[in-house]
Amino acid sequence: MFKRKAIEKLREWKEKYSSKYAVLLQGARRVGKSTIAENFAEENYKSYMG
């Protein structure tokens, strides 16, 4: 459930704000922030640094 909400928020950020602002993922340790970011990058960009 958390991952789905986070990915939806990232999609919203990409549509509205990515041209002006960077994204900051905040949360507790070891909850999957990096995994969410990598999955989002794979799905939405041609190339990314992982």
C-alpha distance matrix in Angstrom:
0.0 3.8 5.5 5.3 6.5 8.7 10.2 10.9 12.7 14.5 15.7 16.9 18.7 20.3 21.6 23.0 23.8 24.0 27.7 28.5 25.8 24.1 20.4 19.7 16.5 16.7 15.1 16.1 17.6 16.1 12.4 12.3 13.6 16.2 14.3 12.0 15.5 17.2 15.0 15.2 18.9 19.6 18.2 19.9 23.1 26.1 26.5 24.9 25.7 23.4
3.8 0.0 3.8 5.5 5.2 6.1 8.6 10.0 10.7 12.3 14.3 15.4 16.5 18.4 20.2 21.2 21.5 21.6 25.4 25.8 22.9 21.0 17.3 16.2 12.9 12.9 11.3 12.7 14.4 13.3 9.5 9.6 10.3 13.4 12.1 9.8 12.9 15.3 13.7 13.7 17.3 18.5 17.6 18.9 21.8 25.0 25.0 22.9 23.5 21.2
5.5 3.8 0.0 3.8 5.5 5.1 6.1 8.6 9.9 10.4 12.2 14.2 15.2 16.3 18.4 20.0 20.2 19.8 23.5 24.4 21.7 19.5 15.9 15.3 12.1 13.1 12.2 13.8 14.7 13.1 9.6 8.1 8.8 11.1 9.2 6.6 9.9 11.9 10.0 10.2 13.8 14.8 14.0 15.5 18.4 21.4 21.4 19.5 20.3 18.0
5.3 5.5 3.8 0.0 3.8 5.5 5.2 6.2 8.7 9.9 10.6 12.4 14.3 15.3 16.7 18.5 19.4 19.3 23.0 24.1 21.8 20.2 16.8 16.9 14.2 15.6 15.1 17.1 18.4 16.9 13.3 11.8 12.0 14.1 12.1 9.0 11.8 13.6 11.1 10.5 14.3 15.1 13.4 14.7 18.1 21.2 21.9 20.5 21.9 20.0
6.5 5.2 5.5 3.8 0.0 3.8 5.5 5.1 6.3 8.7 9.9 10.6 12.4 14.3 15.5 16.6 17.4 17.9 21.6 22.3 19.9 18.6 15.1 15.1 12.6 13.6 13.5 15.9 17.9 17.2 13.6 12.7 12.1 14.8 13.7 10.3 12.5 15.2 13.3 11.9 15.6 17.1 15.5 16.0 19.2 22.7 23.3 21.6 22.9 21.3
8.7 6.1 5.1 5.5 3.8 0.0 3.8 5.4 5.1 6.2 8.7 9.9 10.5 12.3 14.4 15.4 15.5 15.5 19.3 19.8 17.1 15.4 11.8 11.6 9.1 10.6 11.0 13.8 15.5 14.9 11.7 10.3 8.9 11.5 11.0 7.4 9.1 12.2 11.0 9.5 12.8 14.9 13.9 14.2 16.9 20.5 20.6 18.6 19.5 18.1
10.2 8.6 6.1 5.2 5.5 3.8 0.0 3.8 5.4 4.9 6.2 8.6 9.7 10.4 12.4 14.3 14.8 14.2 17.9 19.2 17.0 15.3 12.1 13.0 11.0 13.4 14.2 16.9 18.0 17.0 13.9 11.7 10.3 11.8 10.7 6.9 8.2 10.5 8.6 6.6 10.1 11.9 10.4 10.7 13.8 17.2 17.8 16.3 17.9 16.7
10.9 10.0 8.6 6.2 5.1 5.4 3.8 0.0 3.8 5.4 5.1 6.3 8.6 9.8 10.7 12.4 13.7 14.0 17.5 18.8 17.0 16.1 13.2 14.5 13.1 15.2 16.2 19.2 20.8 20.1 16.9 15.1 13.6 15.4 14.5 10.7 11.6 14.1 12.1 9.5 12.8 14.6 12.3 12.0 15.4 18.9 20.0 18.9 20.9 20.0
12.7 10.7 9.9 8.7 6.3 5.1 5.4 3.8 0.0 3.8 5.4 5.0 6.2 8.6 10.0 10.6 11.2 11.9 15.6 16.2 14.0 13.3 10.2 11.4 10.4 12.5 14.1 17.4 19.4 19.4 16.4 14.9 12.7 14.8 14.8 11.1 11.3 14.4 13.4 10.5 13.3 15.9 14.2 13.2 16.1 19.8 20.4 18.9 20.4 19.9
14.5 12.3 10.4 9.9 8.7 6.2 4.9 5.4 3.8 0.0 3.8 5.4 4.9 6.1 8.7 10.0 9.9 9.5 13.2 14.3 12.1 10.8 8.1 9.9 9.4 12.4 14.4 17.8 19.1 18.9 16.3 14.1 11.5 12.7 12.9 9.3 8.5 11.5 10.8 7.5 9.8 12.7 11.5 10.1 12.5 16.3 16.7 15.1 16.8 16.6
15.7 14.3 12.2 10.6 9.9 8.7 6.2 5.1 5.4 3.8 0.0 3.8 5.4 5.1 6.3 8.7 9.9 9.6 12.9 14.8 13.5 13.0 10.9 13.4 13.2 16.2 18.1 21.4 22.7 22.2 19.4 17.0 14.8 15.7 15.2 11.7 11.0 13.1 11.8 8.2 10.3 12.6 10.4 8.6 11.6 15.3 16.5 15.8 18.2 18.2
16.9 15.4 14.2 12.4 10.6 9.9 8.6 6.3 5.0 5.4 3.8 0.0 3.8 5.4 5.2 6.1 8.0 9.2 12.2 13.5 12.4 12.8 11.0 13.4 13.7 16.4 18.5 22.0 23.8 23.9 21.0 19.2 16.7 18.1 18.1 14.5 13.7 16.4 15.3 11.8 13.7 16.3 14.1 12.0 14.7 18.4 19.6 18.7 21.0 21.2
18.7 16.5 15.2 14.3 12.4 10.5 9.7 8.6 6.2 4.9 5.4 3.8 0.0 3.8 5.5 5.3 5.2 6.0 9.5 10.2 8.7 9.0 7.5 10.4 11.5 14.4 17.1 20.8 22.4 22.8 20.4 18.5 15.5 16.6 17.4 14.0 12.4 15.3 15.2 11.5 12.7 15.9 14.6 12.1 13.9 17.6 18.2 16.9 18.8 19.4
20.3 18.4 16.3 15.3 14.3 12.3 10.4 9.8 8.6 6.1 5.1 5.4 3.8 0.0 3.8 5.7 5.9 4.7 7.9 10.0 9.4 9.5 8.9 12.3 13.5 16.9 19.6 23.0 24.2 24.2 22.0 19.5 16.6 16.9 17.4 14.3 12.2 14.3 14.1 10.3 10.6 13.6 12.2 9.1 10.6 14.2 15.2 14.5 16.9 17.9
21.6 20.2 18.4 16.7 15.5 14.4 12.4 10.7 10.0 8.7 6.3 5.2 5.5 3.8 0.0 3.8 6.3 6.7 8.7 11.0 11.4 12.5 12.2 15.5 16.7 19.8 22.5 26.0 27.4 27.4 25.0 22.7 20.0 20.5 20.6 17.3 15.7 17.7 16.9 13.2 13.8 16.3 14.2 11.0 12.8 16.2 17.8 17.6 20.4 21.5
23.0 21.2 20.0 18.5 16.6 15.4 14.3 12.4 10.6 10.0 8.7 6.1 5.3 5.7 3.8 0.0 3.8 6.3 7.8 8.9 9.5 11.5 11.6 14.8 16.5 19.3 22.2 25.9 27.6 28.1 25.8 23.9 20.8 21.7 22.4 19.1 17.4 19.8 19.5 15.7 16.4 19.3 17.5 14.4 15.9 19.2 20.5 19.9 22.2 23.4
23.8 21.5 20.2 19.4 17.4 15.5 14.8 13.7 11.2 9.9 9.9 8.0 5.2 5.9 6.3 3.8 0.0 3.8 5.5 5.6 5.7 8.0 8.8 12.1 14.5 17.3 20.6 24.2 25.9 26.7 24.7 22.8 19.5 20.2 21.4 18.4 16.2 18.8 19.2 15.6 15.7 19.0 18.0 14.8 15.6 18.9 19.5 18.4 20.3 21.7
24.0 21.6 19.8 19.3 17.9 15.5 14.2 14.0 11.9 9.5 9.6 9.2 6.0 4.7 6.7 6.3 3.8 0.0 3.8 5.5 5.3 6.4 7.7 11.5 13.9 17.1 20.4 23.9 25.0 25.5 23.8 21.6 18.2 18.2 19.5 16.8 14.1 16.2 17.0 13.4 12.8 16.2 15.6 12.2 12.4 15.6 15.9 14.8 16.7 18.5
27.7 25.4 23.5 23.0 21.6 19.3 17.9 17.5 15.6 13.2 12.9 12.2 9.5 7.9 8.7 7.8 5.5 3.8 0.0 3.8 6.2 8.3 10.7 14.4 17.2 20.4 23.8 27.3 28.3 28.9 27.4 25.1 21.7 21.4 22.8 20.4 17.4 19.2 20.1 16.6 15.5 18.6 18.1 14.5 14.0 16.6 17.0 16.3 18.3 20.6
28.5 25.8 24.4 24.1 22.3 19.8 19.2 18.8 16.2 14.3 14.8 13.5 10.2 10.0 11.0 8.9 5.6 5.5 3.8 0.0 3.8 7.1 10.0 13.2 16.5 19.2 22.8 26.4 27.6 28.7 27.4 25.5 21.8 21.9 23.8 21.4 18.5 20.7 22.0 18.6 17.7 21.1 20.9 17.5 17.1 19.8 19.7 18.5 19.9 22.0
25.8 22.9 21.7 21.8 19.9 17.1 17.0 17.0 14.0 12.1 13.5 12.4 8.7 9.4 11.4 9.5 5.7 5.3 6.2 3.8 0.0 3.8 6.5 9.5 12.9 15.5 19.1 22.6 23.9 25.1 23.9 22.2 18.5 18.8 20.9 18.6 15.8 18.4 19.9 16.7 16.1 19.8 19.8 16.8 16.7 19.7 19.1 17.3 18.2 19.9
24.1 21.0 19.5 20.2 18.6 15.4 15.3 16.1 13.3 10.8 13.0 12.8 9.0 9.5 12.5 11.5 8.0 6.4 8.3 7.1 3.8 0.0 3.8 6.7 10.0 12.9 16.6 19.9 20.7 21.8 20.8 19.0 15.3 15.3 17.7 15.7 12.6 15.2 17.1 14.4 13.5 17.3 17.9 15.4 15.0 18.0 17.0 14.6 15.1 16.5
20.4 17.3 15.9 16.8 15.1 11.8 12.1 13.2 10.2 8.1 10.9 11.0 7.5 8.9 12.2 11.6 8.8 7.7 10.7 10.0 6.5 3.8 0.0 3.8 6.6 9.7 13.2 16.6 17.7 18.7 17.4 15.7 11.9 12.5 14.8 12.6 9.9 13.1 14.8 12.1 12.2 15.9 16.4 14.4 14.8 18.1 17.2 14.5 15.0 15.5
19.7 16.2 15.3 16.9 15.1 11.6 13.0 14.5 11.4 9.9 13.4 13.4 10.4 12.3 15.5 14.8 12.1 11.5 14.4 13.2 9.5 6.7 3.8 0.0 3.8 6.3 9.9 13.2 14.4 15.9 14.9 13.8 10.1 11.2 14.0 12.2 10.2 13.6 15.5 13.6 14.0 17.7 18.4 17.0 17.6 20.8 19.4 16.4 16.0 15.9
16.5 12.9 12.1 14.2 12.6 9.1 11.0 13.1 10.4 9.4 13.2 13.7 11.5 13.5 16.7 16.5 14.5 13.9 17.2 16.5 12.9 10.0 6.6 3.8 0.0 3.8 6.8 10.1 11.4 12.5 11.2 10.3 6.6 8.6 11.2 9.5 8.4 12.0 13.6 12.3 13.5 16.7 17.5 16.8 17.9 21.1 19.8 16.6 16.2 15.2
16.7 12.9 13.1 15.6 13.6 10.6 13.4 15.2 12.5 12.4 16.2 16.4 14.4 16.9 19.8 19.3 17.3 17.1 20.4 19.2 15.5 12.9 9.7 6.3 3.8 0.0 3.8 7.2 9.2 11.3 10.2 10.6 7.7 10.4 13.0 11.7 11.5 14.9 16.5 15.5 17.0 20.0 20.8 20.4 21.6 24.8 23.4 20.1 19.3 18.0
15.1 11.3 12.2 15.1 13.5 11.0 14.2 16.2 14.1 14.4 18.1 18.5 17.1 19.6 22.5 22.2 20.6 20.4 23.8 22.8 19.1 16.6 13.2 9.9 6.8 3.8 0.0 3.8 6.6 8.7 7.4 9.0 7.4 10.7 12.8 11.9 12.7 15.8 17.0 16.8 18.7 21.3 22.0 22.2 23.7 26.8 25.4 22.1 21.2 19.3
16.1 12.7 13.8 17.1 15.9 13.8 16.9 19.2 17.4 17.8 21.4 22.0 20.8 23.0 26.0 25.9 24.2 23.9 27.3 26.4 22.6 19.9 16.6 13.2 10.1 7.2 3.8 0.0 3.8 6.6 6.3 9.1 8.8 11.7 13.6 13.6 14.8 17.4 18.7 19.1 21.0 23.2 24.2 24.9 26.2 29.1 27.4 24.1 22.7 20.4
17.6 14.4 14.7 18.4 17.9 15.5 18.0 20.8 19.4 19.1 22.7 23.8 22.4 24.2 27.4 27.6 25.9 25.0 28.3 27.6 23.9 20.7 17.7 14.4 11.4 9.2 6.6 3.8 0.0 3.8 5.7 8.1 8.4 10.3 12.3 13.4 14.5 16.4 18.0 19.1 20.5 22.4 23.9 24.9 25.9 28.4 26.4 22.9 21.2 18.5
16.1 13.3 13.1 16.9 17.2 14.9 17.0 20.1 19.4 18.9 22.2 23.9 22.8 24.2 27.4 28.1 26.7 25.5 28.9 28.7 25.1 21.8 18.7 15.9 12.5 11.3 8.7 6.6 3.8 0.0 3.8 5.7 7.6 8.9 9.9 11.6 13.3 14.6 15.9 17.6 19.1 20.4 22.1 23.5 24.6 26.9 25.0 21.8 20.1 17.0
12.4 9.5 9.6 13.3 13.6 11.7 13.9 16.9 16.4 16.3 19.4 21.0 20.4 22.0 25.0 25.8 24.7 23.8 27.4 27.4 23.9 20.8 17.4 14.9 11.2 10.2 7.4 6.3 5.7 3.8 0.0 3.8 6.1 8.6 8.9 9.5 11.9 13.6 14.2 15.6 17.8 19.1 20.2 21.6 23.2 25.8 24.4 21.4 20.4 17.4
12.3 9.6 8.1 11.8 12.7 10.3 11.7 15.1 14.9 14.1 17.0 19.2 18.5 19.5 22.7 23.9 22.8 21.6 25.1 25.5 22.2 19.0 15.7 13.8 10.3 10.6 9.0 9.1 8.1 5.7 3.8 0.0 3.8 5.5 5.1 6.1 8.6 9.9 10.5 12.1 14.2 15.4 16.6 18.2 19.6 22.1 20.7 17.9 17.0 14.0
13.6 10.3 8.8 12.0 12.1 8.9 10.3 13.6 12.7 11.5 14.8 16.7 15.5 16.6 20.0 20.8 19.5 18.2 21.7 21.8 18.5 15.3 11.9 10.1 6.6 7.7 7.4 8.8 8.4 7.6 6.1 3.8 0.0 3.8 5.5 5.2 6.2 8.7 10.1 10.6 12.3 14.4 15.6 16.5 17.7 20.5 19.0 15.9 15.1 12.7
16.2 13.4 11.1 14.1 14.8 11.5 11.8 15.4 14.8 12.7 15.7 18.1 16.6 16.9 20.5 21.7 20.2 18.2 21.4 21.9 18.8 15.3 12.5 11.2 8.6 10.4 10.7 11.7 10.3 8.9 8.6 5.5 3.8 0.0 3.8 5.4 5.1 6.1 8.6 9.8 10.5 12.2 14.3 15.3 15.9 18.1 16.2 12.9 11.7 9.1
14.3 12.1 9.2 12.1 13.7 11.0 10.7 14.5 14.8 12.9 15.2 18.1 17.4 17.4 20.6 22.4 21.4 19.5 22.8 23.8 20.9 17.7 14.8 14.0 11.2 13.0 12.8 13.6 12.3 9.9 8.9 5.1 5.5 3.8 0.0 3.8 5.4 5.1 6.1 8.5 9.8 10.6 12.4 14.2 15.3 17.4 15.9 13.3 12.8 9.7
12.0 9.8 6.6 9.0 10.3 7.4 6.9 10.7 11.1 9.3 11.7 14.5 14.0 14.3 17.3 19.1 18.4 16.8 20.4 21.4 18.6 15.7 12.6 12.2 9.5 11.7 11.9 13.6 13.4 11.6 9.5 6.1 5.2 5.4 3.8 0.0 3.8 5.5 5.2 6.1 8.6 10.0 10.8 12.1 13.9 16.7 15.9 13.5 13.8 11.5
15.5 12.9 9.9 11.8 12.5 9.1 8.2 11.6 11.3 8.5 11.0 13.7 12.4 12.2 15.7 17.4 16.2 14.1 17.4 18.5 15.8 12.6 9.9 10.2 8.4 11.5 12.7 14.8 14.5 13.3 11.9 8.6 6.2 5.1 5.4 3.8 0.0 3.8 5.5 5.1 6.1 8.7 10.1 10.5 11.5 14.3 13.1 10.3 10.6 9.0
17.2 15.3 11.9 13.6 15.2 12.2 10.5 14.1 14.4 11.5 13.1 16.4 15.3 14.3 17.7 19.8 18.8 16.2 19.2 20.7 18.4 15.2 13.1 13.6 12.0 14.9 15.8 17.4 16.4 14.6 13.6 9.9 8.7 6.1 5.1 5.5 3.8 0.0 3.8 5.4 5.1 6.1 8.7 10.0 10.3 12.4 10.9 8.3 8.6 6.4
15.0 13.7 10.0 11.1 13.3 11.0 8.6 12.1 13.4 10.8 11.8 15.3 15.2 14.1 16.9 19.5 19.2 17.0 20.1 22.0 19.9 17.1 14.8 15.5 13.6 16.5 17.0 18.7 18.0 15.9 14.2 10.5 10.1 8.6 6.1 5.2 5.5 3.8 0.0 3.8 5.5 5.2 6.3 8.6 10.2 12.4 12.0 10.5 11.7 9.7
15.2 13.7 10.2 10.5 11.9 9.5 6.6 9.5 10.5 7.5 8.2 11.8 11.5 10.3 13.2 15.7 15.6 13.4 16.6 18.6 16.7 14.4 12.1 13.6 12.3 15.5 16.8 19.1 19.1 17.6 15.6 12.1 10.6 9.8 8.5 6.1 5.1 5.4 3.8 0.0 3.8 5.5 5.3 6.1 8.2 11.3 11.4 10.1 12.0 11.1
18.9 17.3 13.8 14.3 15.6 12.8 10.1 12.8 13.3 9.8 10.3 13.7 12.7 10.6 13.8 16.4 15.7 12.8 15.5 17.7 16.1 13.5 12.2 14.0 13.5 17.0 18.7 21.0 20.5 19.1 17.8 14.2 12.3 10.5 9.8 8.6 6.1 5.1 5.5 3.8 0.0 3.8 5.5 5.3 5.5 8.3 7.8 6.3 8.7 8.6
19.6 18.5 14.8 15.1 17.1 14.9 11.9 14.6 15.9 12.7 12.6 16.3 15.9 13.6 16.3 19.3 19.0 16.2 18.6 21.1 19.8 17.3 15.9 17.7 16.7 20.0 21.3 23.2 22.4 20.4 19.1 15.4 14.4 12.2 10.6 10.0 8.7 6.1 5.2 5.5 3.8 0.0 3.8 5.8 6.0 7.4 7.4 7.3 9.8 9.2
18.2 17.6 14.0 13.4 15.5 13.9 10.4 12.3 14.2 11.5 10.4 14.1 14.6 12.2 14.2 17.5 18.0 15.6 18.1 20.9 19.8 17.9 16.4 18.4 17.5 20.8 22.0 24.2 23.9 22.1 20.2 16.6 15.6 14.3 12.4 10.8 10.1 8.7 6.3 5.3 5.5 3.8 0.0 3.8 6.2 8.2 9.8 10.3 13.2 12.8
19.9 18.9 15.5 14.7 16.0 14.2 10.7 12.0 13.2 10.1 8.6 12.0 12.1 9.1 11.0 14.4 14.8 12.2 14.5 17.5 16.8 15.4 14.4 17.0 16.8 20.4 22.2 24.9 24.9 23.5 21.6 18.2 16.5 15.3 14.2 12.1 10.5 10.0 8.6 6.1 5.3 5.8 3.8 0.0 3.8 7.0 9.0 9.6 12.9 13.5
23.1 21.8 18.4 18.1 19.2 16.9 13.8 15.4 16.1 12.5 11.6 14.7 13.9 10.6 12.8 15.9 15.6 12.4 14.0 17.1 16.7 15.0 14.8 17.6 17.9 21.6 23.7 26.2 25.9 24.6 23.2 19.6 17.7 15.9 15.3 13.9 11.5 10.3 10.2 8.2 5.5 6.0 6.2 3.8 0.0 3.8 5.5 6.8 10.5 11.9
26.1 25.0 21.4 21.2 22.7 20.5 17.2 18.9 19.8 16.3 15.3 18.4 17.6 14.2 16.2 19.2 18.9 15.6 16.6 19.8 19.7 18.0 18.1 20.8 21.1 24.8 26.8 29.1 28.4 26.9 25.8 22.1 20.5 18.1 17.4 16.7 14.3 12.4 12.4 11.3 8.3 7.4 8.2 7.0 3.8 0.0 3.8 7.0 10.7 12.5
26.5 25.0 21.4 21.9 23.3 20.6 17.8 20.0 20.4 16.7 16.5 19.6 18.2 15.2 17.8 20.5 19.5 15.9 17.0 19.7 19.1 17.0 17.2 19.4 19.8 23.4 25.4 27.4 26.4 25.0 24.4 20.7 19.0 16.2 15.9 15.9 13.1 10.9 12.0 11.4 7.8 7.4 9.8 9.0 5.5 3.8 0.0 3.8 7.1 9.3
24.9 22.9 19.5 20.5 21.6 18.6 16.3 18.9 18.9 15.1 15.8 18.7 16.9 14.5 17.6 19.9 18.4 14.8 16.3 18.5 17.3 14.6 14.5 16.4 16.6 20.1 22.1 24.1 22.9 21.8 21.4 17.9 15.9 12.9 13.3 13.5 10.3 8.3 10.5 10.1 6.3 7.3 10.3 9.6 6.8 7.0 3.8 0.0 3.8 6.1
25.7 23.5 20.3 21.9 22.9 19.5 17.9 20.9 20.4 16.8 18.2 21.0 18.8 16.9 20.4 22.2 20.3 16.7 18.3 19.9 18.2 15.1 15.0 16.0 16.2 19.3 21.2 22.7 21.2 20.1 20.4 17.0 15.1 11.7 12.8 13.8 10.6 8.6 11.7 12.0 8.7 9.8 13.2 12.9 10.5 10.7 7.1 3.8 0.0 3.8
23.4 21.2 18.0 20.0 21.3 18.1 16.7 20.0 19.9 16.6 18.2 21.2 19.4 17.9 21.5 23.4 21.7 18.5 20.6 22.0 19.9 16.5 15.5 15.9 15.2 18.0 19.3 20.4 18.5 17.0 17.4 14.0 12.7 9.1 9.7 11.5 9.0 6.4 9.7 11.1 8.6 9.2 12.8 13.5 11.9 12.5 9.3 6.1 3.8 0.0
